[in-house]
Amino acid sequence: MRAANAGDGAGLPSISRFLLVRIVGICVLSFTLLGGAAYTLILRPAQDELSRVAMDLTADRLEEEFDATANDATRLLAALRDWTQLGTTDLKEPDDIVRVAMSQLLNRPHMLNVLFARADGIGLIVGKSSRGFLVRMIDHEQAPGRQRWLHYDVAGRLLGEEFVARDYDPRERSWFKGAMRTEFGGTYWTDPYLFFETRDPGLTISTALEPAPGGDPLVIGLDLTVRGISALTMQYRLGQSGGMALLTEEGRVLGQPYGADHRRSESMAGGLLPLPGEMGLTAIAQGWDVWLARGRRPAVEMFDVQGNPWIGRFRQLRLDNLSLIIAAVAPRQDFSFGGTRDAAMLAALIAGILAMAYFLSRQIARRFQRVMQALAAESARIGALELDRPVRVPTRLREITVLVDAQERMRLMLRAATSELEQTVATRTRELGDREALLRMILDTVPIGLSMVREGSRPVMIMANAAGARMFGYEPEELSGHPVIDMWARPEDRDDYIARLRQEGAVSGFEARMRRRDGSEFWVSFTTAVTTHLGETIDLAAYEDVTARRAAEDQVRRYGELIGRITDTAPAALFEVHVAPAAAGRPMALSFNFLSRSVEPILGVSAEDILHDPGRRFLHVDADDRARLLAVADRLNDAGMASQDEFRVLLDGEERWVLAQREALRRNPDGSGSFVGFYVDITERKRNEQTLKLEKQRTENALRQLREAQVQLVQAEKMTALAGLVAGVAHEINTPVGIAFTAASTLADEATALRALTDAGTAKRSDVMRFLALAEETATLMETHCRNAADLIQSFKKVAVDQSSDDRRQFELKPYLEETVLSLRPQYRKAGHQVVVDCPDDIVLDSHPGAISQIVTNLIMNSTIHAFAEGVAGNLRLTACRVEGGRVRLRYEDDGRGIPAEHRSRIFEPFFTTRRGQGGSGLGLHILHNLVAAKLGGQVRYEDTAGGGATFVMEFPAIAKA
C-alpha cells in the first residue's frame, strides 16, 4: 500500500468510494457465498431431507395400514382357530361355520375366501360371489372331481345348491402344505398365485390346528386379493407424480401405485405377477434396478427417468415367512423450493441492495441485526417445540422472507412430524398394552407354572401365571409381592436350590417338596434361569406338579422289583440278548443282557456261567439240535423276526425237551440289535402230545367207522321207509283189485247161467235184462276200483322213483304233495288219522322232489308212530306258501302229544329216540334236517303248538342252488 504524503490527498480514493467499493465487494462476495452456502448446506439437504421424510412418513403409513390389514387377518385366523377348537366344527354339516365366515367376509373387501381343510381330503371354502356368497364343500377321498356348491345371498339366506365337477384337492394347495410345514398354531403366508375358482390373483394366510388324539389336523386359511391390496397402495401419492407400490422379493407388483392401470395388475402370465416394466411403471422399474445394483441399501436413491431426476426409496416388510418390498418414487422437482421467478427476484433484490449499500449501510446493518435477533428468537422457540404460533419476522428483504418462510415450513413439518410421532407413540402404546394382555393370556393358558421372583434377602414373587398360582392354591394377583420362603416344605431343599442357582446361573429338573396355601405338600420340578432387569436380579422359573409322576415312578420301581422276583421264580427262564454284527475278520457276537436264574434246572447251566460265556447254554443240548440252533441264532438280528424252536437236553442221563421262543426287539443303524425270549421245559407237554396223538388217531378211526355206519343206517332207514310204503301200497291195492276180481267172478257165473238157459231155450227177456243190469253195475264197479288201483300205483311210482333218485327237476308242489300223501294213506288211514294239504296251485319248484317226498314221509310216519296213543285218531296238516326272497315255507302240524321240552334241543341229533327197542332208529328227524339243509339249501325249526301237538317249519329256495 502506498503511503500518502502529509497534507496531500491527491490520487487517493475518497472514503465514500473506498467504503462503497468495499461494501459493494463485501456484499457481492457475501451474497455469492451466502447463496452458494444456502443452496449447498440448507436448500439442497432440506430438499433431500424433505423428500426422505415425505417418503418415510408415507411408507410408514402404508406399512401401518398393511400391518393393520395383516394383523386383522391374523386375528381373524386366530379367532376362527379358537372357535373351531371348541369342538363345534363339522365340515360336513357346515351351517355354523358358514354363518361365522360370511359375517367376517361381509365387512372385509380385501378378503375373498375363508378356507377349511383336513388331512383326510375333506374341505370347505366360504367365499364371495356375484350373488352374495358361495360355499364349496369338498370330499376328495369319497367324491374326487366333484363338489357341492351352496349359494347364499348377502343376508345369509340359502338360494340353492348344485353339484359341480371340479378336480380340487385342498391338500395339494400351497396354503395347506405351508401350514402343515409350520408348527401348530403358527401362521404361513403363500406367495402370490391365481385362486383356483375365481382366477383372481392374491395370496393366502393359513394356520394348522393340532389334532385331537386319533384325529386329523385342520388347516384354516384366508384369501387376500391383489385388488384389495392395490386399494391400499393406490391411495398414497408422493408429490405431484409419485406414488407407493408393494413388491414381492422378485420385484413383481403386488400393490400398484397411484394412477396405475388396475386391469394390468390382475394379469398373471404363467401364474406370476407382472414386473413394473410390464405394467408401464418405468420409474419403479428404474429405481428397483438401481436399488439392486447398490446392494439393497436402506437409503434414498437418485436415478434418471427419461432425462428427469427422480428420487426413490425401497425397504423391506416382513410378514412371518413372507418378505415384501415397499417402493416409494417421485420426481425430484416435486420437492424443489421456488423456481425461476424466485431466482430473478432474488437477483433484482441483490442488485438494489448493492446500489443502495453506500446509502443504507448503517440502516441495513441495524435492520439486519434486528431481523437476525427475531430469527434467532423464532429458532429458539422452534427448538423448544413451541410450534403453535407461526413464525413472524417483520422485514422487507426477500432473502430474509425466504428464510422466514423456510422456518415456517420447518415449523409446520416439525408440528406434523410431532403429531405423527405422538399418534405413532399412542398406537405403539395401545399395541404394547394389547401385546401385554395377549402375553398374559398366553401365560395363563400354558399348562405349566411360570413365575418371576425378585432375589434379595427376602425373595418375593413378582408375578405368576394362572397355572402356577392354582398349583399353590392362590389367584395370580394374590402372589404379586408374596414371599416365596413360605412355599418351601423343607428348608434344605430351598438352600440346595438357591446354592445351585447362584453357582450355575440356572437349574433344570430340580425336584423338591413344596407347600400349598392349605398346608398340603406336593412335589414340583423346577427349571429356572437368572437374568437382570433394571438393576435387579430376577429368577425366571417354569415348574410343574410331578407328584403323580413320582408316585408312578415309585410304583414302576416296585413293579420292577416284583417282576425281578417273578422272573427268578417262574418256571420259564426269560432272557434278553444283544447281537453285534459280523465285521471284517470277526464273526457275529452274541451276549446276554439279562437271564433269569430259573434257567439252570432247564438247561443244566447256571445263569452266571451263561452270562459269562453265552456258548455254554448249549452244553447239554443234543448235538443235532445244537447245530440247528446255532444256524437260527445267525438270523435272529433281522428286525421283526420271531422264531420258536424245540430241542432236546440230556440231564442226568434223561432226555428232556425245551422250548425256545425268541422275537427281535430292535435293530440299530450300525447293524447291531437285540431280541428277547424265554426257555421253558416242555418234556411233560411232549409226552402228553404223543399220548394225544395216539388217542386222536384212535378217535379219528372210530369217528370214520361211526360215519360209515351212520351212512349205512340212513340208507337202511330210507329203504325201510320205502319198504313200508310198498307194503302199504300193496295192501291198499289189494282191496280194489279183490273187489274187481270178485265182481268179475260174479259176472262170469251169471254169464254161464244165462248161457245155460239160452242153450236150453228157456231164457226169458227178464233174464237177459237182469244180466245186462248186473253186467253194467259190475263193469262200473270194476272200472272204479281199477282206476283207484291205477292212481295208487301211479302215485307210488312217482314217489318211489323220487325217493330212490337224487335228480332235480321242475314240478308243481301241490299235486306232488297230494300224490305223496296218497301213497302214505295205507299207513295213516288204518290208525284213523286225517291228512290235509293246503297249498296254492301256482307254486312251481325247480328242486329235488325226492327230498321233499322223503321229508313228508318222515314227518307223517313220525306222527303216526310217536304222536298219538293207541286208538286215538289225529289230524295232520301240510301248509305251503311263498315268502320273501324267492323262498317257500312248508309247515307241518299235528295235534298229538307233542315233544317234551327236555328233548327239543336234541330232536335233530342222529340216533336220538325215546322208543329205543320199540322200532325207533332215531334217524328220522336227523335225515329230515340234512335233507332240508344240505339238499334243499334251507332251514328247519320246531315250534310249540298252542293246545298241544308238534309243528315243524321249513323254508327253502324255490330254485335250488346248483
Order of alpha helices (4+ residues) and beta strands (2+ residues): alpha-alpha-alpha-beta-beta-beta-beta-beta-alpha-beta-beta-beta-beta-alpha-beta-beta-beta-alpha-alpha-beta-beta-beta-alpha-alpha-beta-beta-alpha-alpha-beta-beta-beta-alpha-beta-beta-alpha-alpha-alpha-beta-beta-beta-alpha-alpha-beta-alpha-alpha-beta-beta-alpha-beta-beta-alpha-beta-beta
